[in-house]
């Protein structure tokens, strides 16, 4: 099943269970990144995640921000600088910048 279809299915499941959730979407990429614009991840109030917005290095932080978004009801636009020398030092191979919009889902 296509990843966006899995995210949509998880969204319907969260709604049926009356769980609050947030949707994280890659809206802009500067330079090199593992995922492109349109990649999505759904995070519910229990911190269950469906979908990927990076190669695995941003998901945990975005999930934390998503919980803030769920609690406040206010969307957040977050920029992540993937410069491995400044942030990771892990040789990740994608030294671009990624802008992610995290919005509550009613």
Buried (B, 14 or more C-beta within 10 A) or exposed (E): EEBEEBBBEBBEBBBEEEBBBBBBBBEBBEEEBBBEEEBBBBBBBEEBBBBBBBBEBBBEEBBEBBBEBBEEEEEBEBEBEBBBEEEEEEEBEBBBBBBBBBBBBE
